[in-house]
């Protein structure tokens, strides 16, 4: 089968869209931390004043490290789910929900839920 010359364009457009969504996720995470930790009634410059850079780093760094670790688990879990689906379907079988849940819990053992201190 001949390759469609527009395939590269479609792939690059898809990649650009995925990158854009990842950046939106990053922005949403930053806004979430800001809402949790800052007085949103203050002007932006007062919330993140340079004199507070150490305090800001002390506040942000642990949270971001924990969020990164969780996201890494999710990435691995999704990759393993895809591999499981490919393997099962490759054998001509139907993918069972229980099998997917087992794979997911192997790589993402803890439920991902709002922290107790952030419940409405």
N, C-alpha and C positions, 0 to 999 in steps of 0.2 A: 504494500500500500504506500503510495507517495505521501510525502510529508507536506502538510498544508503550510504555506509560507506565513500564515497568520498565527500559527501555533506559538511561536516565540512571543509575539505581541500579547496573546491571551495569557501566557504564563507570567510575563512581566507585569501585566495589569493585575493579575491575581496576587502576585507577590507584593506589589505596591499596596493593594487593598489590605492584605494581611499585616503589613508593616504599619499601615495607618491605624488599624484596629489595635495593634499592640501598643502604639503610642497613646491611643485613647485610654487603654487600660492603665497605663502608667500614670496618666493625668488623673484618672479617677482614683487611683490609689493615693496619690499625693493629696488630692482634695479630701479624701476620707481621713487621712491622718491629720490634716489641717483642721477639719471639723471636730475631730476627737480631742485635739490637743490645744487648739488656739481659741481665743475669744474672737469670734467672727464679726463682732460689732466694731472692733478696732480697725482702723485703716491698715491696708496690707503692709505698708512700710513700718508700722508700729508692731505688727505681729512678728515680723522677721527682721528686727533691727540687728545691725551688725554687732552691737555690744552683746547680743545674746547668741552669737554663733556657736559657742561651746555648748551652751545649754540646748540649743536646737540640735546640734550633732548628737549630744548624749541622748536626746529624746528620740530622734529619727533613726539613728543607726541600728539599735536593737530591733525596733519594729520592722524596719526594712529587711534586716537579715532574716527575721522569722518569716516574713511574708515571702521572701525569695526562696527560702527552704520549702515552704508549703507549695509555691508555684512549681518548684523543681519536682516535687513529688507528683503533682498533678500532670506535669509533662511526661514523666516516666509512666505514670498510670495510663494515660491516654495512648502512649506509644505501645504499651503492652496490650492494651485492649485491641488496638488495631491489628497487632500481630496475632492475637488470639482469634479474632474474627477471620483474618486471612487464612489461618491454619485450619480452622473448623470448616470454613466454606470450601477450602481446597480439597478437603476430604469428602465434599458433597453432602455435608450435614448441615443441620439448622443450628444457629447459635442460640444457646439457652441463657436466659437472664441470670440464672444462678451461677453459671460459669463465669459470666462477665463480672458479677458482683465479687466473686472469689478472686479474680485477677485484680480487680480494682483495689480491694482491701489488702492484697499482698503488697501493693506499691503505695497505697494511700490508706494506711491503717487507721488513722483517726478521722472521725467525721469532720468535715469542714463546715463550721457554723460560726455565727457571730460570737465574739468573746462575751462572757457573762457580764462584764462591766459596761458593755455597749448595748445591752438589751433595752428596747424602748419602754 
